[in-house]
Amino acid sequence: MLDYEPQLSGRRRQVFRMKYFDGLTHQEIGQKLGIARRVVGTYLERAHQLLGKLMSGRKRRQRGLTSKSRAMKR
């Protein structure tokens, strides 16, 4: 997942880093950034959605390459 973290934009990346690299709570992040705790949750939810899509796309590509490699060996 951390391979894809740089692909997050601005505030999403900032909130993601504060949560998972700095270990801050939603409340602490909100206080530091001047945003509501609920908004912190929204940023994290959207970051997780994007990261999930990126990771699933990578898995599909890897499976496709593996299948093609096997077919070529036959």
Backbone bond lengths (Angstrom), bond angles and torsions (degrees), N, CA, C in turn:
res aa  C-N    CA-C-N  psi(-1)  N-CA   C-N-CA  omega(-1)  CA-C   N-CA-C  phi
1 M - - - 1.449 - - 1.523 110.41 -
2 L 1.310 116.49 -37.27 1.456 119.31 -177.29 1.518 112.41 -65.77
3 D 1.322 117.58 -22.17 1.464 120.90 176.40 1.524 111.07 -61.93
4 Y 1.311 116.50 -29.60 1.460 121.56 -175.22 1.520 113.33 -96.02
5 E 1.311 118.39 -9.78 1.467 122.38 -176.63 1.525 112.46 -53.98
6 P 1.347 119.97 -40.38 1.462 119.41 179.13 1.528 113.94 -61.20
7 Q 1.328 117.98 -18.39 1.462 120.61 -179.57 1.528 112.91 -80.13
8 L 1.324 116.89 -9.17 1.460 119.81 175.68 1.517 108.56 -72.64
9 S 1.327 116.75 144.64 1.453 120.13 -179.20 1.527 111.44 -89.47
10 G 1.296 116.23 156.20 1.448 128.00 175.18 1.512 119.97 11.96
11 R 1.325 114.91 -100.41 1.459 120.84 -173.20 1.523 111.90 -66.58
12 R 1.308 117.90 -36.22 1.479 119.79 177.93 1.522 110.28 -59.56
13 R 1.327 116.36 -45.27 1.462 120.19 179.63 1.526 110.77 -64.00
14 Q 1.320 116.07 -42.28 1.461 120.56 -179.81 1.529 110.96 -60.62
15 V 1.317 116.89 -47.83 1.464 121.61 179.83 1.528 110.10 -65.10
16 F 1.323 117.59 -43.28 1.468 122.19 179.08 1.529 110.50 -58.51
17 R 1.327 116.49 -46.32 1.467 120.62 -179.65 1.528 111.39 -64.55
18 M 1.324 116.00 -41.79 1.467 119.39 -179.66 1.527 110.90 -63.43
19 K 1.314 116.31 -36.74 1.463 120.96 -179.57 1.525 111.56 -73.77
20 Y 1.324 117.21 -51.85 1.460 120.77 -169.35 1.532 114.95 -96.89
21 F 1.323 118.01 -22.86 1.461 119.88 177.38 1.528 110.82 -96.19
22 D 1.342 115.60 -40.31 1.468 120.07 -177.45 1.523 112.77 -94.17
23 G 1.336 117.26 -15.90 1.461 121.25 177.64 1.517 115.13 73.03
24 L 1.333 116.87 25.69 1.461 120.44 -179.32 1.529 111.27 -81.20
25 T 1.313 115.75 153.76 1.462 121.35 175.96 1.524 109.17 -81.56
26 H 1.326 115.90 167.17 1.467 120.54 176.10 1.527 109.64 -57.22
27 Q 1.309 116.43 -42.53 1.466 122.13 -179.45 1.536 110.49 -60.85
28 E 1.319 117.00 -46.95 1.469 121.14 -178.81 1.525 111.61 -65.00
29 I 1.309 116.38 -41.18 1.466 120.42 178.41 1.523 109.70 -62.63
30 G 1.326 115.81 -47.05 1.456 120.30 178.96 1.518 112.46 -57.89
31 Q 1.311 116.87 -42.90 1.467 120.86 179.60 1.524 110.98 -64.68
32 K 1.311 117.48 -44.31 1.466 121.12 -178.96 1.528 112.34 -65.55
33 L 1.325 116.52 -35.49 1.463 120.59 -176.54 1.525 113.17 -96.66
34 G 1.323 116.75 -7.79 1.459 119.96 -179.42 1.517 113.06 71.56
35 I 1.342 116.27 34.42 1.463 120.56 177.90 1.527 108.93 -127.03
36 A 1.314 116.11 160.97 1.463 121.06 -179.16 1.529 110.65 -69.86
37 R 1.321 115.58 149.24 1.468 122.11 177.93 1.532 110.67 -55.82
38 R 1.313 116.26 -38.08 1.468 121.76 179.06 1.536 110.89 -62.13
39 V 1.316 116.77 -37.54 1.467 121.42 179.12 1.530 110.27 -67.98
40 V 1.326 116.54 -37.31 1.468 120.92 175.42 1.528 108.86 -57.76
41 G 1.319 116.49 -46.10 1.461 121.15 178.77 1.518 112.19 -59.89
42 T 1.321 116.44 -39.45 1.463 120.90 179.07 1.527 110.83 -65.14
43 Y 1.328 116.77 -44.87 1.473 119.89 177.45 1.526 110.98 -58.95
44 L 1.324 117.02 -44.14 1.464 120.80 -179.37 1.525 111.51 -66.56
45 E 1.317 116.37 -40.22 1.465 120.06 179.04 1.524 110.70 -61.57
46 R 1.318 116.31 -44.46 1.469 120.05 -179.87 1.524 111.50 -68.83
47 A 1.324 116.53 -35.44 1.467 120.07 176.12 1.523 109.93 -63.02
48 H 1.331 116.76 -44.33 1.467 120.77 179.23 1.527 111.21 -62.91
49 Q 1.331 116.79 -39.62 1.462 120.16 178.98 1.527 110.85 -61.85
50 L 1.329 115.79 -47.06 1.461 120.03 -179.51 1.527 111.01 -64.53
51 L 1.316 116.91 -45.47 1.462 120.41 179.60 1.527 111.07 -61.83
52 G 1.328 116.64 -38.59 1.464 120.48 177.56 1.518 111.90 -62.50
53 K 1.334 116.44 -42.05 1.468 120.19 178.49 1.523 110.96 -64.61
54 L 1.325 116.19 -43.20 1.459 119.94 179.70 1.526 111.29 -63.06
55 M 1.318 116.65 -42.48 1.459 121.01 -178.99 1.525 111.61 -68.38
56 S 1.329 117.44 -39.88 1.468 119.38 -179.82 1.526 110.57 -68.91
57 G 1.318 117.38 -33.89 1.462 120.61 175.83 1.517 111.43 -64.13
58 R 1.313 116.36 -39.10 1.467 120.94 178.15 1.528 110.39 -64.70
59 K 1.331 116.63 -42.67 1.468 120.02 179.67 1.520 110.70 -62.69
60 R 1.342 116.79 -41.13 1.469 120.14 179.02 1.527 110.51 -62.99
61 R 1.332 116.07 -42.52 1.463 119.43 179.49 1.522 110.81 -64.34
62 Q 1.328 116.85 -41.02 1.461 120.18 179.48 1.527 110.90 -64.21
63 R 1.320 116.91 -41.92 1.470 120.10 178.29 1.520 110.26 -63.33
64 G 1.316 116.21 -40.50 1.456 120.08 179.18 1.512 111.83 -63.21
65 L 1.318 117.27 -42.64 1.459 120.96 178.43 1.519 110.99 -65.71
66 T 1.318 116.34 -40.12 1.461 120.52 179.06 1.523 110.20 -63.83
67 S 1.322 117.41 -43.50 1.468 121.17 179.63 1.520 110.83 -63.43
68 K 1.335 117.01 -41.59 1.459 120.62 179.67 1.523 110.60 -66.11
69 S 1.317 116.66 -39.50 1.468 120.52 179.20 1.516 110.57 -61.83
70 R 1.307 117.17 -43.48 1.467 121.12 179.20 1.521 110.96 -63.78
71 A 1.333 116.12 -41.83 1.461 120.38 -178.77 1.529 110.97 -64.61
72 M 1.336 116.63 -36.31 1.458 120.38 -179.09 1.525 111.56 -70.56
73 K 1.322 117.80 -28.77 1.462 121.39 -179.00 1.518 111.99 -73.91
74 R 1.311 117.98 -20.62 1.472 121.88 -176.75 1.483 112.33 -75.28
